[in-house]
Amino acid sequence: MPDTKSGRERKGKNKRRQLESRLNERELDAADEPPEPTLDEVDSNYLDGDELDR
């Protein structure tokens, strides 16, 4: 079967549709908000005076 422009375009559209589908699934599976940082993960360079007293 010869390679045709319409065949290449169709294949490209299918790949794009698959990629969009995967990205949409990923977005739905992702948590709505990032997890809260624990005290161990907090960088002291960014704490204000109240947080340093803990």
C-alpha positions in Angstrom: 0.0 0.0 0.0 1.6 3.3 -1.1 2.2 6.1 1.4 -0.3 8.9 0.7 -0.6 12.4 2.1 -4.1 11.7 3.4 -2.9 8.5 5.2 -0.1 10.4 6.9 -2.5 13.1 7.9 -4.9 10.6 9.3 -2.1 8.8 11.2 -1.0 12.2 12.7 -4.5 13.0 13.8 -4.8 9.6 15.5 -1.5 10.1 17.3 -2.6 13.6 18.4 -6.0 12.2 19.6 -4.2 9.5 21.6 -1.8 12.0 23.2 -4.6 14.4 24.1 -6.5 11.4 25.6 -3.5 10.4 27.7 -2.9 14.0 28.9 -6.6 14.4 29.8 -6.5 11.1 31.8 -3.4 12.2 33.6 -5.0 15.5 34.5 -8.1 13.8 35.9 -5.9 11.4 37.9 -3.7 14.1 39.4 -4.6 15.5 42.8 -6.5 18.8 42.7 -4.0 20.4 45.1 -0.4 19.6 45.8 0.3 17.9 49.2 1.0 20.2 52.2 4.8 20.4 52.9 6.0 18.8 56.1 8.3 20.8 58.5 11.2 18.7 57.3 10.7 19.9 53.7 10.4 23.6 54.5 13.5 25.7 53.6 14.4 28.0 56.4 15.5 30.7 53.9 11.9 31.4 53.1 10.4 31.4 56.6 9.3 34.6 58.2 10.0 35.4 61.9 6.8 33.7 63.3 7.6 30.4 61.6 11.2 30.4 62.8 10.0 30.4 66.5 8.4 26.9 66.1 
